[in-house]
Amino acid sequence: MPEGDTVWLTARRLHTVLADQVLVRAELRVPRFATADLVGRRVLEVLSRGKHLLTRIEPNLTLHTHLGMDGSYRIHRAGRWWPGTREPVRVALATARHVVVGRNLARVDLVPLEEESQLIGHLGPDLLGADWDPDEAVRRLMRDPDRSIGEALLDQSNLAGIGNLYRAELLFLRGVHPATPVRDVGDLDQLVRLAHRLLWVNREHPEQTTTGDPRRGQEHWVYRRAGQPCRRCGTTVRRAFLGPPGQERVTFWCPTCQPERPT
């Protein structure tokens, strides 16, 4: 699933080609909004909120989309291409200069601007947003002190933008086992501030590196490195699923650098 920095970069690129432009063609290929007529309306802005994308359209509409696991947006020159009906396209917006195509989107909503909060109001502080507040993020994490930190970090109502990649890398860098209860993590303030720094330094390019080495295969400490030696100590990196039944998500850790606390 795309992480908050990927969604932030997607929003910036879409804003560059759509903001202040009039839509000359528009299709929302979901049954609920298939008849919506957006042609002739001007796009006001495109912005991200955690892992959510908000395209605001005059006079008071918001096109809300979520990339989910496999979603993406592509930008094409106008007049050269238009998506066919057999492709997994959910959103297609065209201006006089560009065509923006959203494929495999997990969610598409078209709502009045004043109803945005019904879709994103549950989110915690956005790691890359103007509302970022580390103190509030810590407060929200501590609402359930017995919950594992690995689960709590993926809960977007605590802080918005972290996915599997940053969850695994962040906990490795802080030496915290993913199953550690929130109350036993120690310095949560430093944890959330490091989370902000990791997403911030990666926000302007599609490559995501936490090691400082962008070369292929060298970008991460433990993420997707199960069975390989830890880059710090040589111990074999492990992989397991964490979370309640039906909501498990895969995570990675080094058992030496991130020892599990005795219960």
Secondary structure as the mmCIF struct_conf table of DSSP 4:
data_model
#
loop_
_struct_conf.conf_type_id
_struct_conf.id
_struct_conf.beg_label_comp_id
_struct_conf.beg_label_asym_id
_struct_conf.beg_label_seq_id
_struct_conf.end_label_comp_id
_struct_conf.end_label_asym_id
_struct_conf.end_label_seq_id
HELX_RH_AL_P HELX_RH_AL_P1 GLY A 4 LEU A 18
TURN_TY1_P TURN_TY1_P1 ALA A 19 ASP A 20
STRN STRN1 VAL A 22 VAL A 22
BEND BEND1 VAL A 24 VAL A 24
STRN STRN2 ARG A 25 LEU A 28
BEND BEND2 VAL A 30 VAL A 30
HELX_RH_3T_P HELX_RH_3T_P1 PRO A 31 PHE A 33
TURN_TY1_P TURN_TY1_P2 ALA A 34 THR A 35
TURN_TY1_P TURN_TY1_P3 VAL A 39 GLY A 40
HELX_LH_PP_P HELX_LH_PP_P1 ARG A 41 ARG A 41
STRN STRN3 ARG A 42 ARG A 42
STRN STRN4 VAL A 43 ARG A 49
TURN_TY1_P TURN_TY1_P4 GLY A 50 LYS A 51
STRN STRN5 HIS A 52 ILE A 57
TURN_TY1_P TURN_TY1_P5 GLU A 58 ASN A 60
STRN STRN6 LEU A 61 HIS A 66
TURN_TY1_P TURN_TY1_P6 GLY A 68 ASP A 70
STRN STRN7 SER A 72 ARG A 77
TURN_TY1_P TURN_TY1_P7 ALA A 78 ARG A 80
TURN_TY1_P TURN_TY1_P8 THR A 85 ARG A 86
BEND BEND3 GLU A 87 GLU A 87
STRN STRN8 VAL A 89 ALA A 94
BEND BEND4 ALA A 96 ARG A 97
STRN STRN9 HIS A 98 ARG A 103
BEND BEND5 ASN A 104 ASN A 104
BEND BEND6 ALA A 106 ALA A 106
STRN STRN10 ARG A 107 PRO A 112
HELX_RH_3T_P HELX_RH_3T_P2 LEU A 113 GLU A 115
TURN_TY1_P TURN_TY1_P9 GLU A 116 GLU A 116
HELX_RH_AL_P HELX_RH_AL_P2 SER A 117 ILE A 120
TURN_TY1_P TURN_TY1_P10 GLY A 121 HIS A 122
STRN STRN11 ASP A 126 ASP A 126
TURN_TY1_P TURN_TY1_P11 LEU A 127 LEU A 128
BEND BEND7 GLY A 129 GLY A 129
TURN_TY1_P TURN_TY1_P12 ALA A 130 ASP A 131
HELX_RH_AL_P HELX_RH_AL_P3 PRO A 134 LEU A 141
TURN_TY1_P TURN_TY1_P13 MET A 142 ARG A 143
BEND BEND8 ASP A 144 ASP A 144
TURN_TY1_P TURN_TY1_P14 PRO A 145 ASP A 146
BEND BEND9 ARG A 147 ARG A 147
STRN STRN12 SER A 148 SER A 148
HELX_RH_AL_P HELX_RH_AL_P4 ILE A 149 LEU A 154
TURN_TY1_P TURN_TY1_P15 GLN A 156 ASN A 158
BEND BEND10 LEU A 159 LEU A 159
STRN STRN13 ALA A 160 ALA A 160
BEND BEND11 GLY A 161 GLY A 161
HELX_RH_AL_P HELX_RH_AL_P5 ASN A 164 ARG A 174
TURN_TY1_P TURN_TY1_P16 GLY A 175 GLY A 175
TURN_TY1_P TURN_TY1_P17 PRO A 178 ALA A 179
BEND BEND12 THR A 180 THR A 180
STRN STRN14 PRO A 181 PRO A 181
HELX_RH_3T_P HELX_RH_3T_P3 VAL A 182 ASP A 184
BEND BEND13 VAL A 185 VAL A 185
HELX_RH_AL_P HELX_RH_AL_P6 LEU A 188 ASN A 202
TURN_TY1_P TURN_TY1_P18 ARG A 203 GLU A 204
BEND BEND14 HIS A 205 PRO A 206
BEND BEND15 THR A 210 GLY A 212
BEND BEND16 ARG A 215 ARG A 215
TURN_TY1_P TURN_TY1_P19 ARG A 216 GLY A 217
BEND BEND17 GLU A 219 GLU A 219
BEND BEND18 TRP A 221 VAL A 222
TURN_TY1_P TURN_TY1_P20 TYR A 223 ARG A 224
TURN_TY1_P TURN_TY1_P21 ALA A 226 GLY A 227
BEND BEND19 GLN A 228 GLN A 228
STRN STRN15 PRO A 229 PRO A 229
HELX_LH_PP_P HELX_LH_PP_P2 CYS A 230 CYS A 230
TURN_TY1_P TURN_TY1_P22 ARG A 231 CYS A 233
HELX_LH_PP_P HELX_LH_PP_P3 THR A 235 THR A 235
STRN STRN16 THR A 236 THR A 236
HELX_LH_PP_P HELX_LH_PP_P4 VAL A 237 VAL A 237
STRN STRN17 ARG A 238 LEU A 242
BEND BEND20 GLY A 243 PRO A 244
TURN_TY1_P TURN_TY1_P23 PRO A 245 GLY A 246
STRN STRN18 ARG A 249 TRP A 253
TURN_TY1_P TURN_TY1_P24 PRO A 255 CYS A 257
BEND BEND21 GLN A 258 GLN A 258
HELX_LH_PP_P HELX_LH_PP_P5 PRO A 259 PRO A 262
#
